[in-house]
Amino acid sequence: MRTISPTTARRLAISCQRLAGDRPCADEAGIMTLFRELGCVQIDPLRAVERTQLLVLWSRLGKFDPADLEKLLYQERRLFEYWAHAASIVLTDDYPIYQLHMRDWLVGDEGWKIRFRDWLEENDDLRQYILDELIKNGPLSSRDFKDRSDKSWESSGWTSGQNVSQILGGLWRLGQIMIHSRKGLTKFYDLTARCLPDWTTKEEIEWPEAVYRSAQ
């Protein structure tokens, strides 16, 4: 068995996170290089200094143009927003991996999954209304939909009663819709089929292959 010292392990962790060594160029190509090495970058709308995704890139690239990131996300679609360990920016090349998460997100007998599945079923009219509006008029934000829920979402946190947002979030996690663009903090949603570029790999893989690819 090969072993390394704690010091070497720390140095490897820092260099693999691109916090040491040569920096990629602070342009679109450099941003893509960074995402291929990191795999994903968490999104956080709150800002003490700047939003998380911009701080992560700045700390590794230096001064870069945030417009380059937006172009890769919302024009070229080489990146997209989805749930990794949290809401994140991920590689469109990795779509087959996230397609597995979409497929299995509500599969299982965990309490929260049963609760959300039941709630979605009880509000199927609202779900279908949102999809119909997106088909006809997308991309749209949560403010563009009327709350036609039959049963309100109950939560001990800030999501209680946020029925439209909860449906949109569920459809996003299930892969039926994607975040088309943002204007400030406002997210605009559209059908996944209209957001993914034509070159996106649609192959279906299973978890062993997904784990292998994630480790590469």
Beta strands, then each sheet from edge to edge (+ up, - down):
strand 1: 40-42
strand 2: 79-83
strand 3: 87-91
strand 4: 177-183
strand 5: 186-191
sheet 1: 1+ 3- 2+
sheet 2: 4+ 5-
end
